[in-house]
């Protein structure tokens, strides 16, 4: 019974943290992949071009140090 | 990966430290994404460029993978990437990228 109550509290805690944006689903602590990092962008002419990726990376707080668009033709 | 790009990746990893560098790819297919990811983590698999035998172990993601996608500004992602995302085989890309990351990335 006690264990059930404890598990319920645990779930509620993680749910609250997820809603606050502090935790990812499953209770893993949210760690930024891009914020504060130097980003090298290798785009693809047939896929997503470099400048489009660069805009997204900047919006996530990453610093773009190199951007290129490759072409496999 | 382009030989010139391999040279630049190597120089940047040395300059800023491999733990501070993230490589974001925009390849159209899972196989191409996997090859590029392997090049910047385990070394050039074609044995042609400056990264041959150089295991940088850099953190690398494809721009459409959910882990990085959730960090982008939604409006900017929609404007810049979502149109192309619709024609890509995202499941194939995710599967290739995650297997390379699990095996070779040293800074996750």
Backbone of each chain as nested JSON, in Angstrom:
{
  "chains": [
    {"id": "A", "residues": [
      {"number": 1, "name": "UNK", "atoms": {"N": [0.852, -1.213, 0.0], "CA": [0.0, 0.0, 0.0], "C": [0.881, 1.255, 0.0]}},
      {"number": 2, "name": "UNK", "atoms": {"N": [1.868, 1.267, 0.941], "CA": [2.788, 2.402, 1.019], "C": [3.55, 2.592, -0.282]}},
      {"number": 3, "name": "UNK", "atoms": {"N": [3.943, 1.431, -0.841], "CA": [4.698, 1.471, -2.095], "C": [3.857, 2.088, -3.209]}},
      {"number": 4, "name": "UNK", "atoms": {"N": [2.558, 1.722, -3.209], "CA": [1.664, 2.258, -4.233], "C": [1.55, 3.776, -4.112]}},
      {"number": 5, "name": "UNK", "atoms": {"N": [1.429, 4.246, -2.867], "CA": [1.316, 5.697, -2.638], "C": [2.591, 6.389, -3.102]}},
      {"number": 6, "name": "UNK", "atoms": {"N": [3.738, 5.778, -2.737], "CA": [5.02, 6.365, -3.11], "C": [5.182, 6.446, -4.63]}},
      {"number": 7, "name": "UNK", "atoms": {"N": [4.775, 5.359, -5.331], "CA": [4.873, 5.353, -6.802], "C": [3.993, 6.438, -7.405]}},
      {"number": 8, "name": "UNK", "atoms": {"N": [2.806, 6.613, -6.793], "CA": [1.869, 7.61, -7.305], "C": [2.476, 9.009, -7.16]}},
      {"number": 9, "name": "UNK", "atoms": {"N": [3.105, 9.269, -5.998], "CA": [3.746, 10.569, -5.787], "C": [4.861, 10.807, -6.792]}},
      {"number": 10, "name": "UNK", "atoms": {"N": [5.597, 9.738, -7.054], "CA": [6.707, 9.798, -7.996], "C": [6.215, 10.199, -9.385]}},
      {"number": 11, "name": "UNK", "atoms": {"N": [5.139, 9.52, -9.808], "CA": [4.576, 9.807, -11.134], "C": [4.087, 11.246, -11.211]}},
      {"number": 12, "name": "UNK", "atoms": {"N": [3.428, 11.682, -10.103], "CA": [2.921, 13.06, -10.095], "C": [4.071, 14.061, -10.191]}},
      {"number": 13, "name": "UNK", "atoms": {"N": [5.179, 13.742, -9.488], "CA": [6.355, 14.628, -9.512], "C": [6.893, 14.764, -10.926]}},
      {"number": 14, "name": "UNK", "atoms": {"N": [7.077, 13.604, -11.603], "CA": [7.627, 13.641, -12.962], "C": [6.681, 14.349, -13.936]}},
      {"number": 15, "name": "UNK", "atoms": {"N": [5.377, 14.125, -13.722], "CA": [4.394, 14.781, -14.586], "C": [4.495, 16.297, -14.446]}},
      {"number": 16, "name": "UNK", "atoms": {"N": [4.64, 16.76, -13.184], "CA": [4.767, 18.204, -12.933], "C": [6.037, 18.746, -13.576]}},
      {"number": 17, "name": "UNK", "atoms": {"N": [7.146, 17.993, -13.431], "CA": [8.421, 18.438, -14.004], "C": [8.334, 18.512, -15.521]}},
      {"number": 18, "name": "UNK", "atoms": {"N": [7.643, 17.523, -16.12], "CA": [7.481, 17.512, -17.583], "C": [6.698, 18.739, -18.031]}},
      {"number": 19, "name": "UNK", "atoms": {"N": [5.631, 19.035, -17.241], "CA": [4.802, 20.184, -17.604], "C": [5.585, 21.485, -17.479]}},
      {"number": 20, "name": "UNK", "atoms": {"N": [6.482, 21.542, -16.478], "CA": [7.307, 22.741, -16.3], "C": [8.397, 22.826, -17.366]}},
      {"number": 21, "name": "UNK", "atoms": {"N": [8.661, 21.714, -18.037], "CA": [9.698, 21.694, -19.072], "C": [11.064, 21.339, -18.525]}},
      {"number": 22, "name": "UNK", "atoms": {"N": [11.148, 20.947, -17.241], "CA": [12.438, 20.599, -16.649], "C": [12.864, 19.17, -16.951]}},
      {"number": 23, "name": "UNK", "atoms": {"N": [11.901, 18.338, -17.241], "CA": [12.212, 16.927, -17.478], "C": [11.646, 16.498, -18.819]}},
      {"number": 24, "name": "UNK", "atoms": {"N": [12.318, 15.532, -19.429], "CA": [11.755, 14.925, -20.619], "C": [10.877, 13.769, -20.176]}},
      {"number": 25, "name": "UNK", "atoms": {"N": [10.104, 13.201, -21.093], "CA": [9.242, 12.062, -20.773], "C": [10.077, 10.941, -20.193]}},
      {"number": 26, "name": "UNK", "atoms": {"N": [9.558, 10.269, -19.169], "CA": [10.274, 9.155, -18.569], "C": [11.182, 9.611, -17.442]}},
      {"number": 27, "name": "UNK", "atoms": {"N": [11.209, 10.913, -17.153], "CA": [11.957, 11.399, -16.005], "C": [13.397, 11.753, -16.289]}},
      {"number": 28, "name": "UNK", "atoms": {"N": [13.843, 11.655, -17.582], "CA": [15.239, 11.977, -17.868], "C": [15.4, 13.496, -17.84]}},
      {"number": 29, "name": "UNK", "atoms": {"N": [16.471, 13.974, -17.209], "CA": [16.68, 15.419, -17.1], "C": [16.934, 15.989, -18.488]}},
      {"number": 30, "name": "UNK", "atoms": {"N": [16.246, 17.087, -18.788], "CA": [16.412, 17.7, -20.103], "C": [17.798, 18.311, -20.235]}},
      {"number": 31, "name": "UNK", "atoms": {"N": [18.568, 17.851, -21.21], "CA": [19.914, 18.386, -21.449], "C": [19.941, 18.948, -22.857]}},
      {"number": 32, "name": "UNK", "atoms": {"N": [20.3, 20.196, -22.97], "CA": [20.309, 20.808, -24.296], "C": [21.433, 20.214, -25.139]}},
      {"number": 33, "name": "UNK", "atoms": {"N": [21.108, 19.875, -26.367], "CA": [22.104, 19.332, -27.287], "C": [22.841, 20.481, -27.966]}},
      {"number": 34, "name": "UNK", "atoms": {"N": [22.1, 21.548, -28.28], "CA": [22.672, 22.611, -29.104], "C": [23.036, 23.888, -28.353]}},
      {"number": 35, "name": "UNK", "atoms": {"N": [22.3, 24.204, -27.297], "CA": [22.529, 25.475, -26.607], "C": [23.967, 25.588, -26.114]}},
      {"number": 36, "name": "UNK", "atoms": {"N": [24.648, 26.666, -26.504], "CA": [26.008, 26.912, -26.057], "C": [27.068, 26.093, -26.774]}},
      {"number": 37, "name": "UNK", "atoms": {"N": [26.657, 25.3, -27.771], "CA": [27.618, 24.461, -28.497], "C": [27.979, 25.095, -29.841]}},
      {"number": 38, "name": "UNK", "atoms": {"N": [29.127, 24.7, -30.373], "CA": [29.547, 25.129, -31.707], "C": [28.973, 24.122, -32.706]}},
      {"number": 39, "name": "UNK", "atoms": {"N": [28.218, 24.616, -33.673], "CA": [27.564, 23.704, -34.615], "C": [28.22, 23.729, -35.99]}},
      {"number": 40, "name": "UNK", "atoms": {"N": [28.527, 22.531, -36.484], "CA": [28.999, 22.374, -37.857], "C": [27.824, 21.801, -38.647]}},
      {"number": 41, "name": "UNK", "atoms": {"N": [27.465, 22.469, -39.724], "CA": [26.286, 22.053, -40.478], "C": [26.689, 21.51, -41.844]}},
      {"number": 42, "name": "UNK", "atoms": {"N": [26.299, 20.272, -42.1], "CA": [26.557, 19.673, -43.403], "C": [25.201, 19.403, -44.044]}},
      {"number": 43, "name": "UNK", "atoms": {"N": [24.719, 20.353, -44.826], "CA": [23.435, 20.207, -45.492], "C": [23.562, 19.384, -46.768]}},
      {"number": 44, "name": "UNK", "atoms": {"N": [22.448, 19.182, -47.438], "CA": [22.431, 18.378, -48.659], "C": [21.486, 19.04, -49.653]}},
      {"number": 45, "name": "UNK", "atoms": {"N": [21.952, 19.199, -50.883], "CA": [21.118, 19.846, -51.889], "C": [19.837, 19.045, -52.137]}},
      {"number": 46, "name": "UNK", "atoms": {"N": [19.898, 17.728, -52.036], "CA": [18.709, 16.894, -52.253], "C": [17.9, 16.696, -50.974]}},
      {"number": 47, "name": "UNK", "atoms": {"N": [18.431, 17.126, -49.855], "CA": [17.727, 16.98, -48.579], "C": [17.458, 18.357, -47.997]}},
      {"number": 48, "name": "UNK", "atoms": {"N": [18.045, 18.639, -46.832], "CA": [17.863, 19.955, -46.198], "C": [19.139, 20.775, -46.433]}},
      {"number": 49, "name": "UNK", "atoms": {"N": [19.053, 21.927, -47.092], "CA": [20.248, 22.744, -47.347], "C": [20.823, 23.391, -46.084]}},
      {"number": 50, "name": "UNK", "atoms": {"N": [22.126, 23.68, -46.123], "CA": [22.83, 24.246, -44.97], "C": [22.176, 25.474, -44.35]}},
      {"number": 51, "name": "UNK", "atoms": {"N": [21.843, 26.509, -45.155], "CA": [21.279, 27.733, -44.552], "C": [19.975, 27.49, -43.778]}},
      {"number": 52, "name": "UNK", "atoms": {"N": [19.149, 26.535, -44.253], "CA": [17.883, 26.23, -43.555], "C": [18.188, 25.621, -42.186]}},
      {"number": 53, "name": "UNK", "atoms": {"N": [19.189, 24.718, -42.142], "CA": [19.563, 24.099, -40.857], "C": [20.159, 25.163, -39.934]}},
      {"number": 54, "name": "UNK", "atoms": {"N": [20.962, 26.078, -40.522], "CA": [21.606, 27.126, -39.719], "C": [20.569, 27.979, -38.984]}},
      {"number": 55, "name": "UNK", "atoms": {"N": [19.489, 28.326, -39.675], "CA": [18.427, 29.123, -39.035], "C": [17.851, 28.387, -37.831]}},
      {"number": 56, "name": "UNK", "atoms": {"N": [17.625, 27.084, -38.001], "CA": [17.045, 26.284, -36.91], "C": [18.018, 26.202, -35.734]}},
      {"number": 57, "name": "UNK", "atoms": {"N": [19.302, 25.967, -36.05], "CA": [20.308, 25.821, -34.984], "C": [20.421, 27.111, -34.177]}},
      {"number": 58, "name": "UNK", "atoms": {"N": [20.404, 28.253, -34.883], "CA": [20.48, 29.553, -34.184], "C": [19.285, 29.707, -33.246]}},
      {"number": 59, "name": "UNK", "atoms": {"N": [18.104, 29.257, -33.69], "CA": [16.905, 29.404, -32.856], "C": [16.989, 28.539, -31.599]}},
      {"number": 60, "name": "UNK", "atoms": {"N": [17.859, 27.515, -31.629], "CA": [18.014, 26.635, -30.456], "C": [19.174, 27.081, -29.565]}},
      {"number": 61, "name": "UNK", "atoms": {"N": [19.82, 28.195, -29.915], "CA": [20.904, 28.712, -29.076], "C": [22.281, 28.168, -29.424]}},
      {"number": 62, "name": "UNK", "atoms": {"N": [22.4, 27.5, -30.558], "CA": [23.715, 27.0, -30.992], "C": [24.451, 28.056, -31.804]}},
      {"number": 63, "name": "UNK", "atoms": {"N": [25.791, 27.99, -31.776], "CA": [26.59, 28.936, -32.559], "C": [27.078, 28.23, -33.826]}},
      {"number": 64, "name": "UNK", "atoms": {"N": [26.664, 28.728, -34.977], "CA": [27.047, 28.095, -36.238], "C": [28.467, 28.535, -36.602]}},
      {"number": 65, "name": "UNK", "atoms": {"N": [29.405, 27.584, -36.628], "CA": [30.791, 27.939, -36.958], "C": [31.119, 27.574, -38.399]}},
      {"number": 66, "name": "UNK", "atoms": {"N": [30.324, 26.69, -38.985], "CA": [30.565, 26.298, -40.375], "C": [29.285, 25.719, -40.961]}},
      {"number": 67, "name": "UNK", "atoms": {"N": [28.954, 26.153, -42.162], "CA": [27.766, 25.629, -42.817], "C": [28.07, 25.362, -44.285]}},
      {"number": 68, "name": "UNK", "atoms": {"N": [27.694, 24.191, -44.755], "CA": [27.981, 23.825, -46.138], "C": [26.813, 23.005, -46.683]}},
      {"number": 69, "name": "UNK", "atoms": {"N": [26.606, 23.066, -47.985], "CA": [25.568, 22.244, -48.608], "C": [26.24, 21.33, -49.63]}},
      {"number": 70, "name": "UNK", "atoms": {"N": [26.181, 20.032, -49.361], "CA": [26.846, 19.088, -50.263], "C": [25.924, 18.701, -51.409]}},
      {"number": 71, "name": "UNK", "atoms": {"N": [26.539, 18.234, -52.479], "CA": [25.784, 17.819, -53.655], "C": [26.376, 16.499, -54.146]}},
      {"number": 72, "name": "UNK", "atoms": {"N": [25.541, 15.469, -54.263], "CA": [26.073, 14.144, -54.611], "C": [25.932, 13.833, -56.096]}},
      {"number": 73, "name": "UNK", "atoms": {"N": [25.609, 14.838, -56.916], "CA": [25.446, 14.598, -58.362], "C": [26.824, 14.428, -59.007]}}
    ]},
    {"id": "B", "residues": [
      {"number": 1, "name": "UNK", "atoms": {"N": [31.611, 11.886, -47.238], "CA": [31.582, 13.348, -47.035], "C": [32.67, 14.009, -47.871]}},
      {"number": 2, "name": "UNK", "atoms": {"N": [32.346, 15.179, -48.393], "CA": [33.268, 16.02, -49.155], "C": [34.637, 16.116, -48.454]}},
      {"number": 3, "name": "UNK", "atoms": {"N": [35.706, 15.972, -49.218], "CA": [37.038, 15.967, -48.597], "C": [37.366, 17.302, -47.93]}},
      {"number": 4, "name": "UNK", "atoms": {"N": [36.941, 18.389, -48.57], "CA": [37.185, 19.732, -48.009], "C": [36.433, 19.882, -46.669]}},
      {"number": 5, "name": "UNK", "atoms": {"N": [35.19, 19.38, -46.642], "CA": [34.411, 19.449, -45.401], "C": [35.047, 18.616, -44.287]}},
      {"number": 6, "name": "UNK", "atoms": {"N": [35.603, 17.475, -44.652], "CA": [36.295, 16.643, -43.647], "C": [37.439, 17.422, -43.011]}},
      {"number": 7, "name": "UNK", "atoms": {"N": [38.171, 18.143, -43.86], "CA": [39.314, 18.929, -43.374], "C": [38.836, 20.003, -42.394]}},
      {"number": 8, "name": "UNK", "atoms": {"N": [37.73, 20.668, -42.756], "CA": [37.202, 21.736, -41.895], "C": [36.713, 21.158, -40.565]}},
      {"number": 9, "name": "UNK", "atoms": {"N": [36.015, 20.019, -40.622], "CA": [35.501, 19.389, -39.397], "C": [36.667, 19.049, -38.455]}},
      {"number": 10, "name": "UNK", "atoms": {"N": [37.74, 18.502, -39.027], "CA": [38.908, 18.125, -38.231], "C": [39.523, 19.366, -37.571]}},
      {"number": 11, "name": "UNK", "atoms": {"N": [39.66, 20.439, -38.359], "CA": [40.256, 21.677, -37.828], "C": [39.402, 22.266, -36.698]}},
      {"number": 12, "name": "UNK", "atoms": {"N": [38.074, 22.29, -36.905], "CA": [37.187, 22.862, -35.882], "C": [37.199, 22.027, -34.607]}},
      {"number": 13, "name": "UNK", "atoms": {"N": [37.242, 20.697, -34.758], "CA": [37.279, 19.823, -33.574], "C": [38.564, 20.075, -32.782]}},
      {"number": 14, "name": "UNK", "atoms": {"N": [39.665, 20.304, -33.489], "CA": [40.936, 20.577, -32.799], "C": [40.91, 21.959, -32.141]}},
      {"number": 15, "name": "UNK", "atoms": {"N": [40.304, 22.92, -32.849], "CA": [40.287, 24.303, -32.349], "C": [39.378, 24.477, -31.127]}},
      {"number": 16, "name": "UNK", "atoms": {"N": [38.171, 23.943, -31.196], "CA": [37.189, 24.187, -30.124], "C": [37.095, 23.04, -29.118]}},
      {"number": 17, "name": "UNK", "atoms": {"N": [37.692, 21.903, -29.432], "CA": [37.562, 20.727, -28.555], "C": [36.37, 19.902, -29.005]}},
      {"number": 18, "name": "UNK", "atoms": {"N": [36.563, 18.606, -29.236], "CA": [35.472, 17.77, -29.775], "C": [34.232, 17.736, -28.887]}},
      {"number": 19, "name": "UNK", "atoms": {"N": [34.406, 17.954, -27.576], "CA": [33.25, 17.898, -26.673], "C": [32.333, 19.109, -26.831]}},
      {"number": 20, "name": "UNK", "atoms": {"N": [32.842, 20.179, -27.468], "CA": [32.032, 21.399, -27.638], "C": [31.399, 21.522, -29.025]}},
      {"number": 21, "name": "UNK", "atoms": {"N": [31.66, 20.535, -29.863], "CA": [31.201, 20.63, -31.254], "C": [30.073, 19.626, -31.519]}},
      {"number": 22, "name": "UNK", "atoms": {"N": [29.027, 20.096, -32.2], "CA": [27.918, 19.229, -32.614], "C": [27.798, 19.32, -34.133]}},
      {"number": 23, "name": "UNK", "atoms": {"N": [27.664, 18.182, -34.796], "CA": [27.509, 18.188, -36.254], "C": [26.052, 17.899, -36.597]}},
      {"number": 24, "name": "UNK", "atoms": {"N": [25.429, 18.812, -37.346], "CA": [24.033, 18.63, -37.739], "C": [23.987, 18.356, -39.247]}},
      {"number": 25, "name": "UNK", "atoms": {"N": [23.35, 17.259, -39.614], "CA": [23.313, 16.835, -41.013], "C": [21.936, 17.077, -41.632]}},
      {"number": 26, "name": "UNK", "atoms": {"N": [21.948, 17.209, -42.962], "CA": [20.671, 17.406, -43.663], "C": [20.517, 16.428, -44.812]}},
      {"number": 27, "name": "UNK", "atoms": {"N": [21.183, 15.283, -44.736], "CA": [21.194, 14.31, -45.837], "C": [19.784, 13.836, -46.189]}},
      {"number": 28, "name": "UNK", "atoms": {"N": [19.601, 13.482, -47.458], "CA": [18.274, 13.111, -47.943], "C": [17.926, 11.658, -47.633]}},
      {"number": 29, "name": "UNK", "atoms": {"N": [18.946, 10.821, -47.432], "CA": [18.679, 9.4, -47.202], "C": [19.413, 8.911, -45.949]}},
      {"number": 30, "name": "UNK", "atoms": {"N": [18.873, 7.848, -45.383], "CA": [19.471, 7.278, -44.184], "C": [20.912, 6.836, -44.411]}},
      {"number": 31, "name": "UNK", "atoms": {"N": [21.167, 6.235, -45.58], "CA": [22.503, 5.718, -45.864], "C": [23.527, 6.854, -45.922]}},
      {"number": 32, "name": "UNK", "atoms": {"N": [23.146, 7.957, -46.61], "CA": [24.046, 9.115, -46.729], "C": [24.273, 9.754, -45.361]}},
      {"number": 33, "name": "UNK", "atoms": {"N": [23.198, 9.839, -44.568], "CA": [23.318, 10.41, -43.221], "C": [24.238, 9.543, -42.368]}},
      {"number": 34, "name": "UNK", "atoms": {"N": [24.077, 8.226, -42.479], "CA": [24.899, 7.293, -41.719], "C": [26.373, 7.391, -42.091]}},
      {"number": 35, "name": "UNK", "atoms": {"N": [26.655, 7.54, -43.399], "CA": [28.045, 7.66, -43.853], "C": [28.698, 8.927, -43.305]}},
      {"number": 36, "name": "UNK", "atoms": {"N": [27.952, 10.04, -43.377], "CA": [28.485, 11.31, -42.867], "C": [28.694, 11.229, -41.356]}},
      {"number": 37, "name": "UNK", "atoms": {"N": [27.722, 10.612, -40.66], "CA": [27.828, 10.481, -39.205], "C": [29.028, 9.608, -38.833]}},
      {"number": 38, "name": "UNK", "atoms": {"N": [29.227, 8.536, -39.591], "CA": [30.363, 7.641, -39.325], "C": [31.684, 8.382, -39.545]}},
      {"number": 39, "name": "UNK", "atoms": {"N": [31.7, 9.235, -40.579], "CA": [32.927, 9.975, -40.896], "C": [33.356, 10.875, -39.736]}},
      {"number": 40, "name": "UNK", "atoms": {"N": [32.388, 11.565, -39.106], "CA": [32.752, 12.508, -38.033], "C": [32.846, 11.855, -36.652]}},
      {"number": 41, "name": "UNK", "atoms": {"N": [32.561, 10.545, -36.591], "CA": [32.679, 9.859, -35.302], "C": [33.818, 8.831, -35.317]}},
      {"number": 42, "name": "UNK", "atoms": {"N": [33.747, 7.91, -36.31], "CA": [34.719, 6.796, -36.33], "C": [35.814, 6.981, -37.365]}},
      {"number": 43, "name": "UNK", "atoms": {"N": [35.666, 7.987, -38.235], "CA": [36.652, 8.182, -39.303], "C": [36.044, 7.887, -40.664]}},
      {"number": 44, "name": "UNK", "atoms": {"N": [36.699, 8.356, -41.711], "CA": [36.179, 8.221, -43.076], "C": [36.125, 6.752, -43.509]}},
      {"number": 45, "name": "UNK", "atoms": {"N": [34.914, 6.179, -43.718], "CA": [34.818, 4.763, -44.093], "C": [35.313, 4.489, -45.522]}},
      {"number": 46, "name": "UNK", "atoms": {"N": [35.475, 5.539, -46.334], "CA": [35.945, 5.333, -47.714], "C": [37.476, 5.438, -47.794]}},
      {"number": 47, "name": "UNK", "atoms": {"N": [38.119, 5.737, -46.698], "CA": [39.588, 5.861, -46.628], "C": [40.143, 6.85, -47.659]}},
      {"number": 48, "name": "UNK", "atoms": {"N": [39.4, 7.934, -47.921], "CA": [39.832, 8.869, -48.958], "C": [40.222, 10.233, -48.394]}},
      {"number": 49, "name": "UNK", "atoms": {"N": [39.6, 10.632, -47.278], "CA": [39.783, 12.012, -46.82], "C": [40.65, 12.154, -45.59]}},
      {"number": 50, "name": "UNK", "atoms": {"N": [40.803, 13.405, -45.125], "CA": [41.639, 13.698, -43.954], "C": [41.165, 13.028, -42.66]}},
      {"number": 51, "name": "UNK", "atoms": {"N": [39.901, 12.565, -42.618], "CA": [39.415, 11.924, -41.392], "C": [39.625, 10.402, -41.397]}},
      {"number": 52, "name": "UNK", "atoms": {"N": [40.325, 9.898, -42.39], "CA": [40.634, 8.462, -42.413], "C": [41.431, 8.081, -41.166]}},
      {"number": 53, "name": "UNK", "atoms": {"N": [40.886, 7.139, -40.399], "CA": [41.582, 6.676, -39.188], "C": [41.533, 7.656, -38.029]}},
      {"number": 54, "name": "UNK", "atoms": {"N": [40.766, 8.761, -38.183], "CA": [40.671, 9.755, -37.096], "C": [39.316, 9.586, -36.403]}},
      {"number": 55, "name": "UNK", "atoms": {"N": [39.332, 9.114, -35.155], "CA": [38.073, 8.872, -34.44], "C": [37.723, 10.077, -33.579]}},
      {"number": 56, "name": "UNK", "atoms": {"N": [37.027, 11.039, -34.184], "CA": [36.689, 12.265, -33.449], "C": [35.592, 12.024, -32.407]}},
      {"number": 57, "name": "UNK", "atoms": {"N": [34.693, 11.099, -32.691], "CA": [33.615, 10.775, -31.74], "C": [32.642, 11.923, -31.503]}},
      {"number": 58, "name": "UNK", "atoms": {"N": [32.505, 12.826, -32.483], "CA": [31.661, 14.013, -32.297], "C": [30.193, 13.643, -32.132]}},
      {"number": 59, "name": "UNK", "atoms": {"N": [29.472, 14.493, -31.403], "CA": [28.024, 14.323, -31.289], "C": [27.41, 14.738, -32.62]}},
      {"number": 60, "name": "UNK", "atoms": {"N": [26.567, 13.885, -33.175], "CA": [25.993, 14.214, -34.473], "C": [24.514, 13.818, -34.549]}},
      {"number": 61, "name": "UNK", "atoms": {"N": [23.735, 14.689, -35.147], "CA": [22.3, 14.438, -35.317], "C": [21.877, 14.851, -36.715]}},
      {"number": 62, "name": "UNK", "atoms": {"N": [20.825, 14.221, -37.211], "CA": [20.174, 14.72, -38.43], "C": [19.169, 15.774, -37.981]}},
      {"number": 63, "name": "UNK", "atoms": {"N": [18.997, 16.807, -38.791], "CA": [18.146, 17.937, -38.39], "C": [16.695, 17.507, -38.112]}},
      {"number": 64, "name": "UNK", "atoms": {"N": [16.251, 16.396, -38.705], "CA": [14.864, 15.959, -38.52], "C": [14.677, 14.99, -37.349]}},
      {"number": 65, "name": "UNK", "atoms": {"N": [15.738, 14.684, -36.628], "CA": [15.594, 13.77, -35.485], "C": [14.885, 14.48, -34.325]}},
      {"number": 66, "name": "UNK", "atoms": {"N": [13.98, 13.764, -33.652], "CA": [13.179, 14.411, -32.605], "C": [13.985, 15.066, -31.481]}},
      {"number": 67, "name": "UNK", "atoms": {"N": [15.169, 14.504, -31.153], "CA": [15.966, 15.052, -30.043], "C": [16.376, 16.499, -30.285]}},
      {"number": 68, "name": "UNK", "atoms": {"N": [16.767, 16.824, -31.528], "CA": [17.161, 18.208, -31.81], "C": [15.963, 19.042, -32.278]}},
      {"number": 69, "name": "UNK", "atoms": {"N": [15.043, 18.367, -32.941], "CA": [13.864, 19.068, -33.467], "C": [13.105, 19.795, -32.351]}},
      {"number": 70, "name": "UNK", "atoms": {"N": [13.038, 19.14, -31.181], "CA": [12.287, 19.756, -30.076], "C": [12.986, 21.0, -29.503]}},
      {"number": 71, "name": "UNK", "atoms": {"N": [14.26, 21.188, -29.85], "CA": [14.978, 22.379, -29.364], "C": [14.823, 23.575, -30.302]}},
      {"number": 72, "name": "UNK", "atoms": {"N": [14.415, 23.318, -31.547], "CA": [14.293, 24.406, -32.519], "C": [13.034, 25.226, -32.268]}},
      {"number": 73, "name": "UNK", "atoms": {"N": [13.08, 26.48, -32.722], "CA": [11.871, 27.302, -32.725], "C": [10.906, 26.684, -33.75]}},
      {"number": 74, "name": "UNK", "atoms": {"N": [9.699, 26.381, -33.287], "CA": [8.746, 25.649, -34.127], "C": [8.431, 26.375, -35.44]}},
      {"number": 75, "name": "UNK", "atoms": {"N": [8.255, 27.694, -35.366], "CA": [7.894, 28.465, -36.567], "C": [9.029, 28.436, -37.587]}},
      {"number": 76, "name": "UNK", "atoms": {"N": [10.258, 28.567, -37.095], "CA": [11.411, 28.562, -38.007], "C": [11.574, 27.181, -38.636]}},
      {"number": 77, "name": "UNK", "atoms": {"N": [11.398, 26.131, -37.824], "CA": [11.506, 24.765, -38.361], "C": [10.451, 24.532, -39.436]}},
      {"number": 78, "name": "UNK", "atoms": {"N": [9.234, 24.954, -39.157], "CA": [8.145, 24.783, -40.13], "C": [8.468, 25.482, -41.438]}},
      {"number": 79, "name": "UNK", "atoms": {"N": [9.012, 26.687, -41.312], "CA": [9.298, 27.492, -42.496], "C": [10.469, 26.909, -43.306]}},
      {"number": 80, "name": "UNK", "atoms": {"N": [11.512, 26.448, -42.608], "CA": [12.755, 26.06, -43.286], "C": [12.852, 24.579, -43.64]}},
      {"number": 81, "name": "UNK", "atoms": {"N": [12.297, 23.718, -42.812], "CA": [12.586, 22.285, -42.968], "C": [11.357, 21.407, -43.237]}},
      {"number": 82, "name": "UNK", "atoms": {"N": [10.199, 21.766, -42.676], "CA": [9.08, 20.814, -42.654], "C": [8.62, 20.362, -44.04]}},
      {"number": 83, "name": "UNK", "atoms": {"N": [8.756, 21.227, -45.058], "CA": [8.348, 20.824, -46.419], "C": [9.175, 19.631, -46.902]}},
      {"number": 84, "name": "UNK", "atoms": {"N": [10.504, 19.721, -46.702], "CA": [11.39, 18.644, -47.146], "C": [11.238, 17.413, -46.268]}},
      {"number": 85, "name": "UNK", "atoms": {"N": [10.952, 17.648, -44.996], "CA": [10.815, 16.532, -44.059], "C": [9.743, 15.546, -44.532]}},
      {"number": 86, "name": "UNK", "atoms": {"N": [8.713, 16.096, -45.191], "CA": [7.596, 15.251, -45.624], "C": [8.006, 14.207, -46.661]}},
      {"number": 87, "name": "UNK", "atoms": {"N": [9.067, 14.499, -47.438], "CA": [9.462, 13.545, -48.478], "C": [10.666, 12.677, -48.066]}},
      {"number": 88, "name": "UNK", "atoms": {"N": [11.154, 12.86, -46.842], "CA": [12.284, 12.054, -46.387], "C": [11.79, 10.821, -45.622]}},
      {"number": 89, "name": "UNK", "atoms": {"N": [12.594, 9.76, -45.668], "CA": [12.278, 8.56, -44.892], "C": [12.902, 8.733, -43.494]}},
      {"number": 90, "name": "UNK", "atoms": {"N": [12.15, 9.394, -42.621], "CA": [12.681, 9.784, -41.312], "C": [13.026, 8.563, -40.449]}},
      {"number": 91, "name": "UNK", "atoms": {"N": [12.185, 7.519, -40.529], "CA": [12.456, 6.323, -39.703], "C": [13.802, 5.7, -40.058]}},
      {"number": 92, "name": "UNK", "atoms": {"N": [14.095, 5.653, -41.365], "CA": [15.367, 5.089, -41.825], "C": [16.534, 5.96, -41.324]}},
      {"number": 93, "name": "UNK", "atoms": {"N": [16.361, 7.277, -41.442], "CA": [17.399, 8.213, -40.998], "C": [17.648, 8.062, -39.491]}},
      {"number": 94, "name": "UNK", "atoms": {"N": [16.562, 8.019, -38.708], "CA": [16.683, 7.893, -37.251], "C": [17.395, 6.59, -36.887]}},
      {"number": 95, "name": "UNK", "atoms": {"N": [17.023, 5.508, -37.577], "CA": [17.628, 4.219, -37.237], "C": [19.13, 4.213, -37.557]}},
      {"number": 96, "name": "UNK", "atoms": {"N": [19.517, 4.773, -38.708], "CA": [20.943, 4.834, -39.071], "C": [21.719, 5.707, -38.084]}},
      {"number": 97, "name": "UNK", "atoms": {"N": [21.168, 6.905, -37.811], "CA": [21.87, 7.861, -36.952], "C": [22.009, 7.322, -35.527]}},
      {"number": 98, "name": "UNK", "atoms": {"N": [20.931, 6.724, -34.993], "CA": [21.053, 6.257, -33.608], "C": [22.036, 5.105, -33.483]}},
      {"number": 99, "name": "UNK", "atoms": {"N": [22.109, 4.238, -34.503], "CA": [23.062, 3.131, -34.364], "C": [24.503, 3.646, -34.413]}},
      {"number": 100, "name": "UNK", "atoms": {"N": [24.772, 4.651, -35.247], "CA": [26.128, 5.228, -35.307], "C": [26.447, 5.932, -33.979]}},
      {"number": 101, "name": "UNK", "atoms": {"N": [25.466, 6.709, -33.469], "CA": [25.691, 7.43, -32.197], "C": [25.978, 6.467, -31.054]}},
      {"number": 102, "name": "UNK", "atoms": {"N": [25.152, 5.403, -30.977], "CA": [25.333, 4.44, -29.881], "C": [26.716, 3.799, -29.937]}},
      {"number": 103, "name": "UNK", "atoms": {"N": [27.193, 3.572, -31.155], "CA": [28.463, 2.853, -31.294], "C": [29.687, 3.759, -31.143]}},
      {"number": 104, "name": "UNK", "atoms": {"N": [29.63, 4.956, -31.734], "CA": [30.866, 5.739, -31.869], "C": [30.921, 7.09, -31.144]}},
      {"number": 105, "name": "UNK", "atoms": {"N": [29.766, 7.677, -30.779], "CA": [29.812, 9.013, -30.165], "C": [30.437, 8.936, -28.768]}},
      {"number": 106, "name": "UNK", "atoms": {"N": [31.356, 9.844, -28.491], "CA": [32.037, 9.819, -27.199], "C": [31.564, 10.917, -26.25]}},
      {"number": 107, "name": "UNK", "atoms": {"N": [30.715, 11.823, -26.724], "CA": [30.377, 12.99, -25.888], "C": [28.876, 13.168, -25.709]}},
      {"number": 108, "name": "UNK", "atoms": {"N": [28.116, 12.068, -25.591], "CA": [26.664, 12.191, -25.444], "C": [26.288, 12.513, -24.005]}}
    ]}
  ]
}
